[in-house]
Amino acid sequence: MKKLVRKITFFVLPILIVLGIIEVFYRVVPNNYIVKNRNVVKNYETAEVLILGNSHTFYGLNPAYFDKPTFNLSNISQTLYFDKLLFDKHIDKFKKLKYVILNVEYFSLGVLNNSSESDWRKYYYEMYMGLDVPIIEKTDINRYLLSSPRGFNANIKLMQRYFADGTIIDCNDSGFGINYTKEKIKIKNIYEDAIMRVKGHENKNVNFTENTMILQKMIDKCNSLGIKVIIVTMPVSKPYAKGVNQKKNTKIVKTCLSLENKNINVHYVNLFNDSRFTNEDFYDADHLQTDGAKKCSKIVNDCLNKFN
């Protein structure tokens, strides 16, 4: 019996040690969520523009090219559900905020609360950003073990990246994503990439009621605080724009225009298929590289300045 216990211990102990190291890694190594949660507080006194949204605004709107002090609180795969949770936590704490930029993309309005987009990220919002996330059950073990939601292979790859690069942070202190540069573009064929990405973004949901209500609640709160709202649909490459369901895209635009028409504090900026952008402005089929982001940021900044 003792030999059996020793054999089991000899087999299990190394596994437990490795899992423990991974868990410690998640709790001590800074990431995008930690950096944004820390730096948004530093902007309470000065920021006049707050950017929310997913990876399109994370990589596409650079606060450095806005005339007014700006902080980018968007993040990779951040849904409107989490935009709202972040908005509710922080909006009343800004002292000089004049504008909130809300991001609506082709897939934004159809994404449900507990979709694959938030499958593991929801735990990060709770642990790293201090949010109360209602879609996480109190008995969910993943809320206590940060290394468990993503799986072993994903954890190892993240650690390998950290030891190779010295960081897993993708943004600067203003919240802008800095690692989608022209020099790092890896896709060989933007047309093939567009087909893949459009397919991955198509959730086939055209019932926008839930997310439209989320947008309206943020708009109402901003109106009560005297804050103007810019709803922006970010630019995508020509092949991506051509490949989406055009009827669905038309409904998305109509929904955003309806919000603009119903609310005096809202202006809609639709850059989805804007002719000022070429395929060379993109890191991949639907994300701007840093030079393209500079162009886009200046365009949105000009729209913001005209919206008085």
C-alpha positions as CSV (number, residue, x, y, z in Angstrom):
1,M,0.0,0.0,0.0
2,K,2.8,2.4,0.9
3,K,4.5,1.7,-2.4
4,L,1.3,2.5,-4.2
5,V,0.9,5.8,-2.4
6,R,4.6,6.7,-3.2
7,K,4.0,5.9,-6.9
8,I,0.8,8.0,-7.0
9,T,2.6,10.8,-5.2
10,F,5.6,10.6,-7.5
11,F,3.3,10.8,-10.5
12,V,0.8,13.5,-9.2
13,L,3.2,15.8,-7.4
14,P,5.0,17.1,-10.5
15,I,1.7,17.8,-12.2
16,L,0.5,19.8,-9.2
17,I,3.7,21.8,-9.1
18,V,3.4,22.7,-12.8
19,L,-0.3,23.7,-12.3
20,G,0.7,25.7,-9.3
21,I,3.4,27.6,-11.2
22,I,0.9,28.4,-14.0
23,E,-1.6,29.7,-11.5
24,V,1.1,31.9,-9.9
25,F,2.0,33.2,-13.3
26,Y,-1.6,34.3,-13.9
27,R,-1.7,36.1,-10.6
28,V,1.6,38.0,-10.7
29,V,2.4,38.7,-14.4
30,P,0.8,42.0,-15.7
31,N,-1.6,41.8,-18.7
32,N,-3.9,44.1,-20.7
33,Y,-6.7,43.9,-18.1
34,I,-4.4,44.8,-15.2
35,V,-2.8,47.7,-17.1
36,K,-6.1,49.1,-18.2
37,N,-7.7,48.8,-14.8
38,R,-4.7,50.6,-13.3
39,N,-4.4,53.3,-15.9
40,V,-8.1,54.2,-16.2
41,V,-8.0,55.4,-12.6
42,K,-5.1,57.6,-13.4
43,N,-7.2,59.3,-16.1
44,Y,-10.2,60.1,-13.9
45,E,-9.0,63.7,-13.4
46,T,-8.0,64.5,-16.9
47,A,-9.7,62.4,-19.6
48,E,-12.2,64.2,-21.8
49,V,-12.7,61.2,-24.2
50,L,-13.3,57.6,-23.2
51,I,-13.1,54.9,-25.9
52,L,-14.8,51.5,-25.4
53,G,-15.1,48.6,-27.8
54,N,-13.4,45.4,-29.0
55,S,-10.1,44.8,-30.9
56,H,-11.1,47.1,-33.7
57,T,-10.9,50.2,-31.5
58,F,-8.2,48.7,-29.3
59,Y,-5.9,48.6,-32.4
60,G,-7.6,51.3,-34.4
61,L,-8.1,54.4,-32.2
62,N,-4.9,55.9,-30.8
63,P,-5.4,58.5,-28.0
64,A,-2.1,60.2,-29.2
65,Y,-4.0,61.6,-32.2
66,F,-6.9,63.1,-30.4
67,D,-6.9,66.7,-29.5
68,K,-8.5,66.2,-26.1
69,P,-7.0,63.9,-23.4
70,T,-8.2,60.4,-24.3
71,F,-8.1,57.0,-22.7
72,N,-8.8,53.7,-24.6
73,L,-10.6,51.2,-22.4
74,S,-11.4,48.8,-25.2
75,N,-9.9,45.3,-25.4
76,I,-9.6,42.2,-27.6
77,S,-13.0,40.5,-28.0
78,Q,-14.7,42.9,-25.6
79,T,-18.4,42.7,-26.1
80,L,-21.0,45.4,-25.5
81,Y,-21.9,43.4,-22.4
82,F,-18.5,44.1,-20.9
83,D,-18.4,47.7,-22.3
84,K,-21.5,48.3,-20.2
85,L,-20.0,46.7,-17.0
86,L,-16.9,48.8,-17.4
87,F,-18.9,51.9,-18.2
88,D,-21.1,51.5,-15.1
89,K,-18.0,51.1,-12.9
90,H,-16.1,54.1,-14.1
91,I,-18.4,56.7,-15.7
92,D,-19.3,58.6,-12.6
93,K,-15.7,58.9,-11.5
94,F,-14.4,61.0,-14.5
95,K,-14.2,64.7,-13.6
96,K,-13.9,66.2,-17.1
97,L,-15.4,63.6,-19.5
98,K,-17.1,65.2,-22.5
99,Y,-17.3,62.3,-25.0
100,V,-17.7,58.5,-24.9
101,I,-16.9,56.5,-28.1
102,L,-18.9,53.3,-28.4
103,N,-17.9,50.7,-30.9
104,V,-20.4,48.8,-33.1
105,E,-19.0,46.3,-35.5
106,Y,-20.5,43.7,-37.9
107,F,-20.7,41.1,-35.1
108,S,-21.3,43.4,-32.1
109,L,-25.1,43.6,-32.0
110,G,-25.6,39.9,-32.4
111,V,-23.2,38.7,-29.7
112,L,-25.0,37.3,-26.7
113,N,-24.0,37.8,-23.1
114,N,-22.4,34.4,-22.4
115,S,-21.0,33.7,-25.9
116,S,-17.7,32.1,-26.8
117,E,-16.3,35.7,-26.9
118,S,-16.5,35.8,-23.1
119,D,-16.0,32.1,-22.4
120,W,-12.7,32.6,-20.5
121,R,-12.3,36.4,-20.6
122,K,-15.3,36.9,-18.2
123,Y,-13.1,35.6,-15.3
124,Y,-10.4,38.1,-16.2
125,Y,-12.9,41.0,-16.0
126,E,-13.9,39.9,-12.6
127,M,-10.4,39.1,-11.2
128,Y,-8.3,41.7,-12.8
129,M,-10.7,44.6,-13.4
130,G,-12.8,44.2,-10.2
131,L,-16.2,43.8,-12.1
132,D,-19.2,42.1,-10.7
133,V,-20.0,39.7,-13.6
134,P,-23.5,38.3,-13.3
135,I,-23.0,35.6,-15.9
136,I,-20.5,33.9,-13.7
137,E,-22.1,31.5,-11.3
138,K,-21.1,31.7,-7.6
139,T,-20.1,28.0,-7.6
140,D,-18.0,28.3,-10.8
141,I,-14.5,27.0,-9.9
142,N,-13.0,28.9,-12.7
143,R,-13.5,32.2,-10.8
144,Y,-11.0,30.9,-8.3
145,L,-8.5,29.2,-10.6
146,L,-7.4,31.7,-13.3
147,S,-5.3,29.1,-15.1
148,S,-8.2,26.7,-15.7
149,P,-10.6,28.5,-18.2
150,R,-8.1,28.5,-21.1
151,G,-6.7,25.0,-21.0
152,F,-3.2,23.7,-20.5
153,N,-1.8,24.3,-24.1
154,A,-3.0,27.9,-24.2
155,N,-1.4,28.5,-20.8
156,I,1.9,27.1,-21.9
157,K,1.9,29.2,-25.1
158,L,1.2,32.4,-23.1
159,M,4.1,31.6,-20.7
160,Q,6.4,30.9,-23.6
161,R,5.5,34.3,-25.1
162,Y,6.2,35.9,-21.8
163,F,9.7,34.4,-21.5
164,A,10.4,35.1,-25.1
165,D,9.2,38.8,-25.2
166,G,9.4,39.7,-21.5
167,T,5.8,40.8,-21.5
168,I,2.3,39.7,-22.5
169,I,1.0,43.3,-22.5
170,D,-0.2,44.5,-25.9
171,C,-1.1,48.1,-25.1
172,N,0.6,51.3,-23.9
173,D,-0.4,53.5,-20.9
174,S,-3.2,55.2,-22.9
175,G,-4.8,51.8,-23.6
176,F,-3.9,51.6,-27.4
177,G,-2.8,48.3,-28.8
178,I,0.7,48.6,-30.0
179,N,1.7,45.3,-31.5
180,Y,-0.2,45.4,-34.8
181,T,2.5,47.2,-36.8
182,K,3.2,47.2,-40.5
183,E,6.5,45.4,-39.9
184,K,4.7,42.5,-38.1
185,I,2.1,41.8,-40.8
186,K,2.1,38.0,-41.4
187,I,-0.9,37.4,-43.7
188,K,0.1,36.6,-47.2
189,N,-3.3,36.9,-48.8
190,I,-5.8,39.4,-47.4
191,Y,-8.6,37.9,-49.5
192,E,-8.2,34.5,-48.0
193,D,-7.9,36.0,-44.5
194,A,-11.1,38.0,-45.1
195,I,-13.1,34.8,-46.0
196,M,-11.9,33.1,-42.8
197,R,-12.6,36.1,-40.6
198,V,-16.1,36.8,-42.0
199,K,-17.0,33.2,-41.4
200,G,-15.7,33.3,-37.9
201,H,-17.6,36.6,-37.1
202,E,-20.9,35.4,-38.6
203,N,-23.1,34.5,-35.6
204,K,-26.3,34.5,-37.8
205,N,-28.1,36.4,-35.1
206,V,-30.1,39.4,-36.4
207,N,-32.0,40.0,-33.2
208,F,-30.3,43.1,-31.9
209,T,-32.8,44.0,-29.1
210,E,-30.6,43.0,-26.2
211,N,-27.5,44.9,-27.3
212,T,-29.4,47.9,-28.6
213,M,-30.9,48.2,-25.1
214,I,-27.3,48.1,-23.7
215,L,-26.3,50.9,-26.0
216,Q,-29.4,52.9,-25.1
217,K,-28.7,52.6,-21.4
218,M,-25.2,53.9,-21.8
219,I,-26.5,56.7,-24.0
220,D,-29.1,57.7,-21.4
221,K,-26.5,57.8,-18.6
222,C,-24.2,59.9,-20.8
223,N,-27.1,62.3,-21.6
224,S,-27.8,62.8,-17.9
225,L,-24.2,63.7,-17.3
226,G,-24.0,66.0,-20.3
227,I,-21.7,63.6,-22.2
228,K,-21.9,63.2,-26.0
229,V,-21.7,59.8,-27.5
230,I,-19.9,58.8,-30.8
231,I,-21.0,55.4,-32.1
232,V,-18.3,54.3,-34.5
233,T,-18.1,51.4,-36.9
234,M,-14.5,50.9,-37.7
235,P,-13.0,50.4,-41.2
236,V,-12.3,47.0,-42.6
237,S,-10.5,45.8,-45.7
238,K,-12.4,45.8,-49.0
239,P,-12.6,42.0,-49.2
240,Y,-14.0,41.8,-45.7
241,A,-16.6,44.5,-46.4
242,K,-17.6,42.7,-49.6
243,G,-17.8,39.3,-47.9
244,V,-20.3,40.0,-45.1
245,N,-24.1,39.5,-45.2
246,Q,-25.1,42.8,-46.8
247,K,-28.7,42.6,-45.5
248,K,-27.5,42.2,-42.0
249,N,-24.9,44.9,-42.4
250,T,-27.7,47.3,-43.6
251,K,-29.7,46.5,-40.5
252,I,-26.7,47.2,-38.3
253,V,-26.3,50.7,-39.9
254,K,-30.0,51.4,-39.6
255,T,-29.9,50.5,-35.9
256,C,-27.0,52.9,-35.3
257,L,-28.7,55.6,-37.3
258,S,-31.9,55.1,-35.3
259,L,-30.0,55.6,-32.1
260,E,-28.5,58.8,-33.6
261,N,-32.0,60.1,-34.6
262,K,-33.6,59.3,-31.2
263,N,-30.9,60.8,-29.0
264,I,-29.7,64.4,-29.2
265,N,-26.4,63.5,-27.7
266,V,-25.5,60.8,-30.3
267,H,-23.6,61.0,-33.6
268,Y,-22.9,57.9,-35.7
269,V,-19.6,57.6,-37.7
270,N,-19.7,54.7,-40.2
271,L,-16.2,53.9,-41.6
272,F,-17.0,50.3,-42.5
273,N,-16.3,50.7,-46.2
274,D,-14.8,54.1,-46.2
275,S,-12.9,54.9,-49.4
276,R,-10.2,56.7,-47.5
277,F,-8.8,53.4,-46.4
278,T,-6.9,50.9,-48.6
279,N,-5.9,47.3,-47.9
280,E,-2.4,48.6,-47.1
281,D,-3.8,50.2,-44.0
282,F,-4.7,46.9,-42.4
283,Y,-2.7,44.4,-40.3
284,D,-5.2,41.7,-41.3
285,A,-8.6,41.7,-43.1
286,D,-10.4,43.6,-40.3
287,H,-7.8,45.2,-38.0
288,L,-5.8,48.4,-38.8
289,Q,-2.1,48.4,-38.4
290,T,-0.6,51.4,-36.5
291,D,-0.3,53.7,-39.6
292,G,-3.9,53.0,-40.5
293,A,-4.9,53.6,-36.9
294,K,-3.2,57.0,-37.1
295,K,-5.4,57.9,-40.1
296,C,-8.5,56.5,-38.5
297,S,-7.9,58.3,-35.2
298,K,-7.5,61.6,-36.9
299,I,-10.8,61.1,-38.8
300,V,-12.7,60.2,-35.7
301,N,-11.1,63.1,-33.8
302,D,-12.3,65.5,-36.5
303,C,-15.8,64.1,-36.3
304,L,-15.7,64.5,-32.5
305,N,-14.6,68.1,-32.7
306,K,-17.4,68.9,-35.1
307,F,-20.0,67.3,-32.8
308,N,-20.8,70.2,-30.5
